Amino acid sequence: MNGLFAWIMAFMMTMIPPAEQSRRDQVRMSKTKDAIVLFETPEESYQRYESIAKDLVEVVYDPNNKPVFDGPDGRAHTVAVMLSIMFHESGFRRDVDYGDLSGRGDSGHSWCMMQIKAGKAPSKTRTWNVKYDRPPQFGDNPEDIEKGVTGQALVDNRKLCFYEGLKMIRWSYSRCGSNPGGKLKVYASGSCGRGGEASRRRVFLAERFWKKSTDLRTWNDEDIVRTVRRSVFEKRLIAMSEGSLISQPIQQLSINDLRFGWQKPEPQNTNILW
């Protein structure tokens, strides 16, 4: 289990080290007039990163939740995509994570680290047909329809944020053709006709991380799913709560291996995804 946590933490700490979160908080505090920005120490950022990793594993490795990818490591691959989306949408920022006014995107309509468009209360996320894993259609059985949730609910319960985000990622990946770089167009813009650049950045970083971190993936997805199913995972987390979730050093990945998420890849690299 620790290998999975260390892998997730490696991504977050490589992309936005905890000390950088503190520095960015100070910059926002100096510039923001209409919203309160609360300062987070590096230690607090690290602890919050651990909590993010825990919640992400609980959602993606829940056997009741379908991953984006099939195969023996499909859930880990799904985690990589969600981490890339969180990085681009929120930068793992505290104010976005906790739903502070300064952390709500799209003029206050997008919430939590997955920046899910729930609107302002009493508006909610879209309803969902859980049987067919899609938005409802005319004639669907009402018993198959899952109600939407408010934006406040998404920041009150981070796992709910991840659950709703995972649904939208699966839907987006199923909608926009075979081009891997366009798989997140629907997530980024709501349409396969828009959001191409945003999709490419998110997919490229996820796939770059996935390919460059092979040596760090030492766990077996099936074993973790079984652990979650038996609820042993939760008991182990409680037992470990007085210390760090990670019993091994975090391996800092080379920044050159990962930081392509906000840049177009150089022409010689375009065969990786496009």
N, C-alpha and C positions, 0 to 999 in steps of 0.2 A: 504493500500500500504506500509506503514511504516513497518508493520510486516514482509513482504517479504524482504525488504531491510535489516532489522535488522538480519534476518536469514542468508542471504548471507554474511553480514559483520561479523557475529559471526563465520562463518567458516574461513574466511580469517584471521581474527584477532586472532583466536585461533591457527591456524596452523603456520602463520608467522606474528607475531605482527609487527606493523610499525617500532618500534625501532630496531627490528631484521633486517629489510631490510637495515636500515642505517649501522648497524654493518657489515653486509655482503658486502655492498658496499665498506666499508673501507678495508675489507680483500681483495676483488678483486682488489682494487686500488693498494694495496701493492704487489700483485702478477702478475698483468697483464702488459705485455710489448708491445704486438702487437695490443692492442685495448684500446680505451679510455673508462674508466668507470666513469660515472658522479654520484656524490654523491646525495642521496635523503634524506631529513630530515624526521623524523617521521611524522611531520605535512603534508608534501607533499605526503608521502606514504598513509596516511589516506585519503587524498583528492582523490588520484588516486584510492584507493580501492572503494570509493563511486562512482567514474566514471565507474569503472569496473562493479559494481553492477547495475548501471543504464543501461549500454549497454547490459548486459546479460539479464536483464528483457525485454528490448525492443525487443530483438531477439527471445527469447524463448516464450514470451507471444504474439508475433505477430500472429494473427489468420491465416496468410498465411503460417506459418512455422509449419510443423508437429513435435510434440514432439517424443521422443524415446518411451515413455510409454503411454498406453491408460489409461482411467479412469479419475475420477474427479480431481485427483491431479497428473496427468501424467506430466504436465509441471514442477511442482515443483520437482518431482523426476528426471526429465531431467536436471534441474539446478544442482542438487546434483552430478550427474555424470560429468557434465562439470566442476564443481568446483574441483572435485577430479583430473580430467585430467589436469587442469591448475596447480594445486598444484604440481603434479608429473612432468609435462613437463617443468614448468617455475618457480615454487616457487613464482609466482606473481611478478617477478623481473621487475624493471623499464627498464633495458636494453633489456630484451626480449619483453616486452610490446611495446616499442618504436622502436624496430628493430635495435638497436645499433649492431655494429660488434660483440661485446662480447656476445650478446644475441641470436645469430643465431646458431641453432644446426645442427648436421649432416654435418659438414664442410661447413656451410653456406647455406644449402639447405632447412632447416626447419625454419619456420617463425612464429612469434607472440606467444601469450601465449598458444595457442592450439598446437604449434609446427607442423604446417601443411607443408608437403613437397611440396613446390612450385618450388624448384630449384633456380638457379641464372638467373636473367634476361638475355634474354627474355623468359625464361621458365615460365610456369604457372601451376596452379593446374589443375587437370583433368577436362575435360568437364563432363557435367551431364545431364541425361535425367530427367527433372523435372516432367514429366508426370508419369513415373514409379519409380522415386526415386532410380536411379541406374546409374552406368556408361553406356555410350551409347553402343548399339549393332548394328550389321549390319542390315540394313533395317529400323532403327528408323526414324521417321519423323524429318527432320532437324529443324522444328519449335519447337520441344520439347527439343532441346539440348541447354543447357546453357553453355556459354563459361567459360573457366577457368580464373583465375586472377593471377597477379604476386605476389611474396612475398612482394614487397614494398607496393602494394595495401592493403595487409592484415594488415600491421602495420600502414599505413596511416589512416585506417578505422577499428577500433577495432570491430565494429559490423559486418563487413564483415568477419573478422577472426572467430567470433562466428558462423556466418551463415555457413561458409565453414566447420567448425569443427562439427557443428550439423549434417550436411549432412553425414559426414564420420562416426559419431557415429551411426546414424540410419543404415547405410550400414553395419557397423561392427556387430551390434547387430543382424542383420538379417542373418548373414552368417555362424556362427561357432557353430551350434548345440544348445542343450538345457542347457549345463553346464553354470550356471551364471558367474562363474569365468573366463570363456573363451570368454565372449561376446566382449571384446575389443582387441582381438588378431589382427584383421585386422587393427584396428586403430594404434596399437602399432608397428606392423611389416609389414603390407601389406598382410599377409597370415594367414589362419587358422592353418597352420602347425608350426608357430613360434609365439613368443611373449607371451607365456603362463604366465610366471612369472610377466611380466609387466602388463598384463591384470588383473591378480588376484589382484595385489596391488591396481590398480585404481578402480576396481569394489568393492573390499572389503571396501576401505575407503568411497566410495560413499554410500554404503549400511549401513555402520556403522553410518555415519552421519545421514542418512535418519531415521534410527531406534532410534537413541539417541536424536534426536531433535524434536520429535513429539510435545512436549508441546510448542515449539516456532512457529509452523506452525499454525497461527491464521487466515489466509486469505483463500479466496475461489478463485480457479484458474479461474473459469468462470467470476467472477466479474472483475478480472484484465484483462482478455482477452477483455471483453466488454469496459473497460476503455481505453485500447490501441486502440481498433477499433475506438472509438469515438475521439481519439487524445487528450482527456482530460489529459491523462498522461503526454504528452509532455508539455502542458501548466502548469501543476502543478509543474513539475520539474523546469521550468523557474522561476516560482514564488518563488520556494524554493532555488534558486541558490545562494542567498546571505548568506544562512546559511547552516547548516548541513542537509543532506537528512534524517537523522535519528532523530526523535523527542523523542525517548525513549532510555534509556541506552542500550549499547550492552551487551548482556549476554555472558560472557566468559564461553564456554563449558569446561568441564574437559578435560585436555589434554589426560588423560587415556581413555576417551571415543572415541577419534578420531585418535590418532597417531599410527595407525596400518598400514598405507599405504605403508611404506617401509620395513615392517617386515612380515615374515610369521606368521599367527596367531598360537597361542598355540593350541596343539591338542584338548583340550576341547572346543575350539571355532570353530573348523572346520565345524561344522554342520550349521553355520550361512550362509555360501555360498557354501561350497563344500561337 
